[in-house]
């Protein structure tokens, strides 16, 4: 499908520059979003990795929380990496009492589930749903930094990837006390995508290509109705 969808990156905190670069490499027209008026000008939105409690507070301060919720509820494609996955979750465990998110994906996410900053690690993750024959055969090199994991998904959520049994750290103890092997780290529900890891830090374009295609499909459908 042709076309260059305009995709915003929520530019309040986190890996904004890295996502902008990856989206441009995938043929999109990326732009930072800091104000509701800038959100109106994009067809899709990336919520980057960073600190979910800080993103939550700044989104409220900048008047973006309700507009983003409304756009997501209206079908706007969204992709959240790491902290962005937390922000898209319907339920968050181990979050701050005053933390608010955007919702949209019927899942329960445990914040910082894989441990602290010193417990960051890399692991191979095989993702489904990337499109094309054999496209998911080669594992992604997934970077986990104070990463969440998904403990529960609703019936409308597709599990795209789990952390490999050989990739999770052995020395650290996850907050939930359960072994990290096989934990859900990538999901999709309709036009929303989320990963517990940071594909923007590795140079592997496959996750961003998938999201750009999702945005193109929604944008094309919207233009066809006009």
HELIX and SHEET records of a PDB file:
HELIX    1   1 UNK A   16  UNK A   25  1                                  10    
HELIX    2   2 UNK A   36  UNK A   39  1                                   4    
HELIX    3   3 UNK A   52  UNK A   61  1                                  10    
HELIX    4   4 UNK A   65  UNK A   73  1                                   9    
HELIX    5   5 UNK A   83  UNK A   88  1                                   6    
HELIX    6   6 UNK A  117  UNK A  119  5                                   3    
HELIX    7   7 UNK A  199  UNK A  201  5                                   3    
HELIX    8   8 UNK A  206  UNK A  225  1                                  20    
SHEET    1   A 7 UNK A  29  UNK A  33  0                                        
SHEET    2   A 7 UNK A   6  UNK A  10  1                                        
SHEET    3   A 7 UNK A  44  UNK A  47  1                                        
SHEET    4   A 7 UNK A  77  UNK A  81  1                                        
SHEET    5   A 7 UNK A 192  UNK A 195  1                                        
SHEET    6   A 7 UNK A 184  UNK A 189 -1                                        
SHEET    7   A 7 UNK A 158  UNK A 162 -1                                        
SHEET    1   B 3 UNK A  89  UNK A  93  0                                        
SHEET    2   B 3 UNK A 105  UNK A 110  1                                        
SHEET    3   B 3 UNK A 149  UNK A 153 -1                                        
SHEET    1   C 2 UNK A 121  UNK A 125  0                                        
SHEET    2   C 2 UNK A 140  UNK A 144 -1                                        
END                                                                             
